[in-house]
Amino acid sequence: MAREGEKRSHIRKRKKGCLTGCLTNILLVLGVAMFVSPIGATLLIVQVVGWTLAVAGAITLLNCWRHASEGMRQADLFMGLLEVIPGVCLIVWPDAFVAVVYVIIGVIVLVTGVNDVIEANAVRLAFGAGWVWRMAIGVITLLAGVAVVASPFAMAELVMLVAGLALIFDGITEIIAGVSMR
């Protein structure tokens, strides 16, 4: 019985490791794409969000007719339209919504910077060495996120470059952390 528990624990660890590895690779690819083609990556992100909303809304609309309750049908009809209409707008006119994406990316960069500062502090407390460069990059990322949120229109292309670099950095540090845990 104990061996079966150990086997399940091992399988969970492998699944978690695989998921972490996949997410790390996604961060790296997304970071490189954002760095190489900031405007193209932004338009792609807007369209992916649009398609996601449109498909989710279509599914909600299709399911609204399955409810026996009139109130539930109306609620799903409303939610479906609330998802489909903005989704179609994002697909058809992605460039009109790019500014919103920059604000959201600024917030993500800001949160990434905060997370990097927290990680640097944890490394400082745990190991006492190797934390200074992490803290410096975390503070720079944090300040970049604040600048982007404060002035998204002035920093449109810079946002994607900074976000790309932050994601590349985050992906690399996750790889280093994963390798050092083995």
Backbone hydrogen bonds in HBPLUS format (Angstrom, degrees):
<---DONOR---> <-ACCEPTOR-->    atom                        ^
c    i                          cat <-CA-CA->   ^        H-A-AA   ^      H-
h    n   atom  resd res      DA  || num        DHA   H-A  angle D-A-AA Bond
n    s   type  num  typ     dist DA aas  dist angle  dist       angle   num
A0005-GLY N   A0001-MET O   3.23 MM   4  6.59 152.2  2.31 145.4 152.1     1
A0006-GLU N   A0002-ALA O   2.97 MM   4  6.29 153.7  2.04 147.7 155.1     2
A0007-LYS N   A0003-ARG O   2.86 MM   4  6.07 152.5  1.94 145.8 153.4     3
A0008-ARG N   A0004-GLU O   2.99 MM   4  6.27 156.9  2.04 147.4 152.7     4
A0009-SER N   A0005-GLY O   2.98 MM   4  6.17 158.1  2.03 145.2 151.4     5
A0010-HIS N   A0006-GLU O   2.91 MM   4  6.12 155.0  1.97 146.8 153.7     6
A0011-ILE N   A0007-LYS O   2.95 MM   4  6.22 155.6  2.01 147.9 154.4     7
A0012-ARG N   A0008-ARG O   2.90 MM   4  6.17 160.0  1.94 151.9 157.1     8
A0013-LYS N   A0009-SER O   2.99 MM   4  6.23 157.9  2.04 147.5 153.4     9
A0014-ARG N   A0010-HIS O   2.97 MM   4  6.23 154.4  2.04 146.4 153.5    10
A0015-LYS N   A0011-ILE O   2.91 MM   4  6.16 159.7  1.95 152.4 157.7    11
A0016-LYS N   A0012-ARG O   2.91 MM   4  6.08 162.4  1.94 150.4 155.4    12
A0017-GLY N   A0013-LYS O   2.85 MM   4  6.00 155.9  1.91 145.2 152.3    13
A0018-CYS N   A0014-ARG O   2.83 MM   4  6.03 151.7  1.91 146.3 154.1    14
A0019-LEU N   A0015-LYS O   2.88 MM   4  6.10 159.9  1.92 150.3 155.7    15
A0020-THR N   A0016-LYS O   2.89 MM   4  6.07 161.7  1.92 149.3 154.4    16
A0021-GLY N   A0017-GLY O   2.90 MM   4  6.04 156.8  1.95 142.5 149.4    17
A0022-CYS N   A0018-CYS O   2.88 MM   4  6.12 156.8  1.94 148.8 154.9    18
A0023-LEU N   A0019-LEU O   2.91 MM   4  6.13 166.0  1.93 153.2 156.9    19
A0024-THR N   A0020-THR O   2.86 MM   4  6.00 154.3  1.93 147.4 155.0    20
A0025-ASN N   A0021-GLY O   3.00 MM   4  6.21 159.1  2.04 146.6 151.6    21
A0026-ILE N   A0022-CYS O   2.92 MM   4  6.19 153.0  2.00 148.2 156.2    22
A0027-LEU N   A0023-LEU O   2.90 MM   4  6.16 156.6  1.96 147.8 153.7    23
A0028-LEU N   A0024-THR O   3.01 MM   4  6.31 158.2  2.05 148.6 154.3    24
A0029-VAL N   A0025-ASN O   2.94 MM   4  6.17 168.0  1.95 153.1 155.8    25
A0030-LEU N   A0026-ILE O   2.86 MM   4  5.94 169.3  1.87 154.5 158.1    26
A0031-GLY N   A0027-LEU O   2.82 MM   4  5.85 156.2  1.87 144.8 152.4    27
A0032-VAL N   A0028-LEU O   2.92 MM   4  6.14 161.4  1.95 152.0 156.2    28
A0033-ALA N   A0029-VAL O   2.91 MM   4  6.11 164.6  1.93 151.8 156.5    29
A0034-MET N   A0030-LEU O   2.89 MM   4  6.04 157.4  1.94 149.0 155.3    30
A0035-PHE N   A0031-GLY O   2.97 MM   4  6.11 145.2  2.10 141.6 151.3    31
A0036-VAL N   A0032-VAL O   2.83 MM   4  5.99 162.1  1.87 156.6 160.8    32
A0037-SER N   A0033-ALA O   3.00 MM   4  5.91 169.1  2.02 148.2 151.8    33
A0041-ALA N   A0037-SER O   2.83 MM   4  5.91 160.6  1.87 157.6 163.3    34
A0042-THR N   A0038-PRO O   3.01 MM   4  6.18 152.8  2.09 142.8 150.3    35
A0043-LEU N   A0039-ILE O   2.97 MM   4  6.25 165.7  1.99 154.8 157.7    36
A0044-LEU N   A0040-GLY O   2.95 MM   4  6.13 154.6  2.02 144.7 152.2    37
A0045-ILE N   A0041-ALA O   2.90 MM   4  6.12 159.5  1.94 148.9 154.1    38
A0046-VAL N   A0042-THR O   2.94 MM   4  6.22 163.7  1.97 154.8 158.9    39
A0047-GLN N   A0043-LEU O   2.97 MM   4  6.18 159.1  2.01 146.6 152.2    40
A0048-VAL N   A0044-LEU O   2.84 MM   4  6.06 155.8  1.90 152.8 159.9    41
A0049-VAL N   A0045-ILE O   2.96 MM   4  6.17 162.3  2.00 152.1 156.4    42
A0050-GLY N   A0046-VAL O   2.91 MM   4  6.12 153.1  1.98 142.9 151.3    43
A0051-TRP N   A0047-GLN O   2.81 MM   4  6.06 163.3  1.83 153.9 156.9    44
A0052-THR N   A0048-VAL O   2.90 MM   4  6.06 157.3  1.96 146.3 153.2    45
A0053-LEU N   A0049-VAL O   2.92 MM   4  6.15 163.9  1.95 152.3 156.0    46
A0054-ALA N   A0050-GLY O   2.86 MM   4  6.05 163.6  1.88 152.0 157.2    47
A0055-VAL N   A0051-TRP O   2.89 MM   4  5.99 167.0  1.90 152.1 155.1    48
A0056-ALA N   A0052-THR O   2.96 MM   4  6.04 164.6  1.98 148.1 153.2    49
A0057-GLY N   A0053-LEU O   2.80 MM   4  5.88 157.4  1.85 148.6 155.6    50
A0058-ALA N   A0054-ALA O   2.88 MM   4  6.05 152.3  1.95 143.2 150.9    51
A0059-ILE N   A0055-VAL O   2.96 MM   4  6.20 159.2  2.00 151.5 156.5    52
A0060-THR N   A0056-ALA O   2.96 MM   4  6.20 157.7  2.01 145.8 152.3    53
A0061-LEU N   A0057-GLY O   2.83 MM   4  6.07 156.8  1.88 148.7 155.2    54
A0062-LEU N   A0058-ALA O   2.88 MM   4  6.11 157.2  1.93 147.9 154.0    55
A0063-ASN N   A0059-ILE O   2.95 MM   4  6.14 149.6  2.04 145.7 153.9    56
A0064-CYS N   A0060-THR O   2.99 MM   4  6.10 123.3  2.32 139.5 153.6    57
A0064-CYS N   A0061-LEU O   3.28 MM   3  5.18 141.3  2.44  93.2 103.9    58
A0066-ARG N   A0063-ASN O   3.06 MM   3  5.42 161.3  2.10 112.5 118.5    59
A0073-ARG N   A0069-SER O   3.08 MM   4  6.36 155.4  2.15 145.9 152.9    60
A0074-GLN N   A0070-GLU O   2.95 MM   4  6.21 160.7  1.99 151.5 156.3    61
A0075-ALA N   A0071-GLY O   2.94 MM   4  6.14 155.1  2.01 144.5 151.7    62
A0076-ASP N   A0072-MET O   2.96 MM   4  6.14 165.3  1.98 150.2 153.5    63
A0077-LEU N   A0073-ARG O   2.85 MM   4  5.99 153.3  1.92 147.0 155.4    64
A0078-PHE N   A0074-GLN O   2.89 MM   4  6.04 162.9  1.92 148.2 152.4    65
A0079-MET N   A0075-ALA O   2.94 MM   4  6.18 166.7  1.95 150.3 153.9    66
A0080-GLY N   A0076-ASP O   2.78 MM   4  5.82 158.6  1.83 146.3 152.9    67
A0081-LEU N   A0077-LEU O   3.01 MM   4  6.19 162.9  2.04 149.0 153.1    68
A0082-LEU N   A0078-PHE O   2.86 MM   4  6.05 150.3  1.95 145.8 155.4    69
A0083-GLU N   A0079-MET O   2.96 MM   4  6.20 129.6  2.22 140.6 152.9    70
A0083-GLU N   A0080-GLY O   3.18 MM   3  5.17 135.9  2.39  94.3 106.2    71
A0084-VAL N   A0080-GLY O   2.80 MM   4  6.00 166.1  1.82 155.3 159.6    72
A0085-ILE N   A0081-LEU O   3.06 MM   4  5.78 165.8  2.08 142.9 147.0    73
A0087-GLY N   A0083-GLU O   3.19 MM   4  6.11 150.3  2.28 139.7 148.6    74
A0088-VAL N   A0084-VAL O   2.83 MM   4  6.04 162.9  1.86 162.1 164.7    75
A0089-CYS N   A0085-ILE O   3.05 MM   4  6.27 158.8  2.10 149.0 155.3    76
A0090-LEU N   A0086-PRO O   2.86 MM   4  6.11 155.4  1.92 151.0 156.9    77
A0091-ILE N   A0087-GLY O   3.01 MM   4  6.29 147.2  2.12 143.9 153.2    78
A0092-VAL N   A0088-VAL O   2.85 MM   4  6.04 167.0  1.87 156.8 159.7    79
A0093-TRP N   A0089-CYS O   2.83 MM   4  5.67 165.0  1.85 149.0 154.2    80
A0096-ALA N   A0093-TRP O   3.26 MM   3  5.66 142.4  2.41 108.6 117.9    81
A0097-PHE N   A0094-PRO O   3.07 MM   3  5.48 149.6  2.17 109.5 118.4    82
A0101-VAL N   A0097-PHE O   3.34 MM   4  6.72 154.0  2.42 145.5 152.6    83
A0101-VAL N   A0098-VAL O   2.97 MM   3  5.03 114.4  2.41  97.3 113.7    84
A0102-TYR N   A0098-VAL O   2.98 MM   4  6.38 150.5  2.07 153.1 161.7    85
A0103-VAL N   A0099-ALA O   3.17 MM   4  6.52 153.2  2.24 147.6 153.6    86
A0104-ILE N   A0100-VAL O   3.07 MM   4  6.38 163.2  2.10 151.3 155.6    87
A0105-ILE N   A0101-VAL O   2.79 MM   4  6.04 159.8  1.83 153.7 159.8    88
A0106-GLY N   A0102-TYR O   2.83 MM   4  5.98 150.9  1.91 143.6 151.9    89
A0107-VAL N   A0103-VAL O   3.03 MM   4  6.37 151.8  2.11 147.1 154.0    90
A0108-ILE N   A0104-ILE O   2.96 MM   4  6.31 154.8  2.02 146.6 154.0    91
A0109-VAL N   A0105-ILE O   2.82 MM   4  6.10 158.4  1.87 153.8 159.1    92
A0110-LEU N   A0106-GLY O   2.91 MM   4  6.09 155.9  1.97 145.0 152.1    93
A0111-VAL N   A0107-VAL O   2.90 MM   4  6.17 161.8  1.93 152.4 156.4    94
A0112-THR N   A0108-ILE O   2.85 MM   4  6.05 154.1  1.92 146.1 154.1    95
A0113-GLY N   A0109-VAL O   2.86 MM   4  6.10 155.0  1.92 148.1 154.6    96
A0114-VAL N   A0110-LEU O   3.01 MM   4  6.35 157.4  2.06 149.1 154.8    97
A0115-ASN N   A0111-VAL O   2.88 MM   4  6.13 161.1  1.92 149.8 155.2    98
A0116-ASP N   A0112-THR O   2.82 MM   4  6.09 154.2  1.88 149.9 157.2    99
A0117-VAL N   A0113-GLY O   2.97 MM   4  6.22 152.9  2.05 148.2 155.1   100
A0118-ILE N   A0114-VAL O   2.97 MM   4  6.25 158.0  2.02 150.3 156.4   101
A0119-GLU N   A0115-ASN O   2.84 MM   4  6.11 159.4  1.88 150.9 156.8   102
A0120-ALA N   A0116-ASP O   2.87 MM   4  6.06 155.7  1.93 144.1 150.9   103
A0121-ASN N   A0117-VAL O   2.97 MM   4  6.22 154.6  2.03 146.3 153.0   104
A0122-ALA N   A0118-ILE O   2.92 MM   4  6.22 151.6  2.01 146.2 154.5   105
A0123-VAL N   A0119-GLU O   2.87 MM   4  6.17 154.1  1.93 151.0 157.9   106
A0124-ARG N   A0120-ALA O   2.91 MM   4  6.13 154.7  1.97 144.9 152.2   107
A0125-LEU N   A0121-ASN O   2.94 MM   4  6.21 158.3  1.99 148.9 153.9   108
A0126-ALA N   A0122-ALA O   2.87 MM   4  5.98 153.7  1.93 146.2 154.0   109
A0127-PHE N   A0123-VAL O   2.76 MM   4  5.58 167.2  1.78 150.3 154.7   110
A0128-GLY N   A0124-ARG O   2.95 MM   4  4.42 125.8  2.25 106.2 121.4   111
A0135-MET N   A0131-TRP O   2.85 MM   4  6.07 156.4  1.91 153.6 160.6   112
A0136-ALA N   A0132-VAL O   2.90 MM   4  6.16 160.4  1.94 152.6 158.0   113
A0137-ILE N   A0133-TRP O   3.05 MM   4  6.18 166.5  2.07 145.6 148.9   114
A0138-GLY N   A0134-ARG O   2.87 MM   4  6.00 154.4  1.93 144.8 153.0   115
A0139-VAL N   A0135-MET O   2.83 MM   4  6.05 159.8  1.87 154.3 158.7   116
A0140-ILE N   A0136-ALA O   2.95 MM   4  6.16 161.8  1.98 149.2 154.6   117
A0141-THR N   A0137-ILE O   2.87 MM   4  6.02 161.5  1.90 148.3 153.6   118
A0142-LEU N   A0138-GLY O   2.84 MM   4  5.99 155.6  1.89 144.8 152.4   119
A0143-LEU N   A0139-VAL O   2.87 MM   4  6.08 163.0  1.89 152.4 156.2   120
A0144-ALA N   A0140-ILE O   2.90 MM   4  6.09 154.7  1.96 147.1 154.6   121
A0145-GLY N   A0141-THR O   2.91 MM   4  6.14 154.8  1.97 147.9 154.6   122
A0146-VAL N   A0142-LEU O   3.02 MM   4  6.34 154.1  2.09 147.8 154.6   123
A0147-ALA N   A0143-LEU O   2.93 MM   4  6.19 160.8  1.97 149.1 154.2   124
A0148-VAL N   A0144-ALA O   2.94 MM   4  6.15 156.0  1.99 149.3 155.7   125
A0149-VAL N   A0145-GLY O   2.98 MM   4  6.16 163.7  2.01 149.8 154.1   126
A0150-ALA N   A0146-VAL O   2.92 MM   4  6.03 155.7  1.97 148.8 155.9   127
A0151-SER N   A0147-ALA O   3.01 MM   4  6.10 144.4  2.14 142.4 150.9   128
A0159-VAL N   A0155-MET O   2.74 MM   4  5.72 148.4  1.84 158.0 163.7   129
A0161-LEU N   A0157-GLU O   3.21 MM   4  6.56 157.7  2.26 148.2 154.6   130
A0162-VAL N   A0158-LEU O   2.83 MM   4  6.04 168.4  1.84 158.6 161.2   131
A0163-ALA N   A0159-VAL O   2.75 MM   4  5.91 165.7  1.77 154.8 159.8   132
A0164-GLY N   A0160-MET O   2.77 MM   4  5.78 155.0  1.83 140.9 148.4   133
A0165-LEU N   A0161-LEU O   2.91 MM   4  6.16 161.7  1.95 148.2 152.9   134
A0166-ALA N   A0162-VAL O   2.79 MM   4  6.01 158.7  1.83 151.3 158.0   135
A0167-LEU N   A0163-ALA O   2.87 MM   4  6.06 158.5  1.92 149.9 155.2   136
A0168-ILE N   A0164-GLY O   2.90 MM   4  6.10 156.1  1.96 147.8 155.0   137
A0169-PHE N   A0165-LEU O   2.82 MM   4  6.00 166.3  1.84 151.6 155.5   138
A0170-ASP N   A0166-ALA O   2.82 MM   4  5.98 161.0  1.85 146.6 152.5   139
A0171-GLY N   A0167-LEU O   2.82 MM   4  5.95 158.6  1.86 145.6 151.5   140
A0172-ILE N   A0168-ILE O   2.90 MM   4  6.14 160.9  1.94 153.0 158.1   141
A0173-THR N   A0169-PHE O   2.88 MM   4  6.11 165.2  1.90 155.8 159.7   142
A0174-GLU N   A0170-ASP O   2.96 MM   4  6.11 149.9  2.05 144.0 152.3   143
A0175-ILE N   A0171-GLY O   3.01 MM   4  6.27 152.8  2.09 144.5 151.9   144
A0176-ILE N   A0172-ILE O   2.90 MM   4  6.20 164.2  1.93 154.0 158.0   145
A0177-ALA N   A0173-THR O   2.83 MM   4  5.98 158.9  1.88 144.7 150.9   146
A0178-GLY N   A0174-GLU O   2.85 MM   4  6.01 156.4  1.90 145.8 152.4   147
A0179-VAL N   A0175-ILE O   2.87 MM   4  6.10 159.8  1.91 155.1 160.1   148
A0180-SER N   A0176-ILE O   2.91 MM   4  6.06 156.9  1.97 148.1 154.8   149
A0181-MET N   A0177-ALA O   3.15 MM   4  6.28 129.3  2.42 138.1 149.5   150
A0182-ARG N   A0179-VAL O   3.31 MM   3  5.57 149.3  2.41 103.6 111.7   151
